Amino acid sequence: MSEFYKALKEGKTKAEALRAAQIALLKNPKTAHPYYWSAFILVGSWL
C-alpha cells in the first residue's frame, strides 16, 4: 500500500498507482505470488 500512495503523490492516477504497486510486488520474489497483490482492487472512479 505504501507504493500505491507514493505513486499517487507523484501525480499518477489511481489505476496507474495500483499498477505500479502491483508491479513492485511482482518484482520481489517474496511477494510475487498473487496472494500478496491480487486482493487490491479499485472501486468507483479510477481517475
MOBEL-V188578 format. One record per backbone hydrogen bond with DSSP energy under -1.0 kcal/mol. CO is the residue of the C=O (numbers start at 1). NH is the residue of the N-H. Records with the same first field share a line. If there is no record, write none. Layout:
CO->NH ; NH
This chain:
1->5
2->6
3->7
4->8
5->9
6->10
7->12
8->11
13->17
14->18
15->19
16->20
17->21
18->22
19->23
20->24
21->25
22->26
23->27
28->31
33->36
34->38
46->15
